[in-house]
Amino acid sequence: MGFWTLLEGLLLFANALAILNEDRFLAPRGWTLAEVAGPRRNTLKGQVIGLIHACQFLRLPLILFNIVTIIVKLFTG
């Protein structure tokens, strides 16, 4: 497993977090940003929810990274 494969895996993981719908998937399970306001933000659950929202907020750079990855895979195989 090389460094490029690790980066592709992290990109796929970020894509998976970015497409989670807050109303349909996260809110019924109690994983909204409003649920972990205040001192509970430093818990593991709060950190994961922050990561999910960061991935959703940074969709445009994520799209650009996907395009770069696809172009590199097209040329290198």
C-alpha positions as CSV (number, residue, x, y, z in Angstrom):
1,M,0.0,0.0,0.0
2,G,1.5,3.2,-1.1
3,F,1.1,6.8,-0.2
4,W,-1.2,7.5,-3.2
5,T,-3.5,4.6,-2.2
6,L,-3.7,6.1,1.3
7,L,-4.6,9.5,-0.1
8,E,-7.3,7.9,-2.3
9,G,-8.8,6.1,0.7
10,L,-8.9,9.4,2.7
11,L,-10.5,11.1,-0.3
12,L,-13.2,8.4,-0.5
13,F,-13.8,8.7,3.3
14,A,-14.2,12.5,3.0
15,N,-16.6,11.9,0.1
16,A,-18.7,9.6,2.2
17,L,-18.9,12.1,5.0
18,A,-19.7,15.0,2.7
19,I,-22.8,13.3,1.3
20,L,-24.5,12.5,4.6
21,N,-27.8,14.3,4.8
22,E,-28.3,16.0,8.2
23,D,-32.1,15.9,8.1
24,R,-32.5,12.4,7.0
25,F,-29.6,10.6,8.5
26,L,-27.8,12.5,11.2
27,A,-30.7,14.2,13.1
28,P,-32.7,11.1,14.0
29,R,-29.5,9.6,15.5
30,G,-28.7,12.8,17.5
31,W,-25.6,13.7,15.4
32,T,-26.3,17.3,14.7
33,L,-24.0,20.2,15.5
34,A,-26.6,21.7,17.9
35,E,-26.6,18.6,20.0
36,V,-22.9,19.0,21.0
37,A,-22.8,22.7,21.7
38,G,-20.8,23.9,24.6
39,P,-18.4,21.7,26.7
40,R,-19.5,18.5,25.0
41,R,-17.8,19.6,21.8
42,N,-14.5,18.1,23.0
43,T,-15.9,14.6,23.3
44,L,-15.2,12.0,20.6
45,K,-18.8,12.3,19.3
46,G,-18.4,16.1,19.1
47,Q,-15.1,15.8,17.2
48,V,-16.7,13.3,14.7
49,I,-19.7,15.6,14.2
50,G,-17.3,18.5,13.6
51,L,-15.4,16.5,11.0
52,I,-18.7,15.6,9.2
53,H,-19.6,19.3,9.1
54,A,-16.2,20.3,7.9
55,C,-16.4,17.8,5.1
56,Q,-19.8,19.1,4.1
57,F,-18.6,22.7,4.3
58,L,-15.6,22.1,2.1
59,R,-17.4,20.4,-0.8
60,L,-15.9,22.6,-3.5
61,P,-12.2,21.7,-2.7
62,L,-13.3,18.1,-2.3
63,I,-14.8,18.2,-5.9
64,L,-11.5,19.7,-7.1
65,F,-9.5,16.9,-5.4
66,N,-11.8,14.3,-7.0
67,I,-11.2,15.8,-10.4
68,V,-7.4,15.8,-9.9
69,T,-7.5,12.2,-8.7
70,I,-9.6,11.1,-11.7
71,I,-7.2,12.8,-14.1
72,V,-4.1,11.3,-12.5
73,K,-5.8,7.8,-12.6
74,L,-6.6,8.3,-16.2
75,F,-3.0,9.0,-17.1
76,T,-1.3,6.6,-14.8
77,G,-3.7,3.7,-14.8
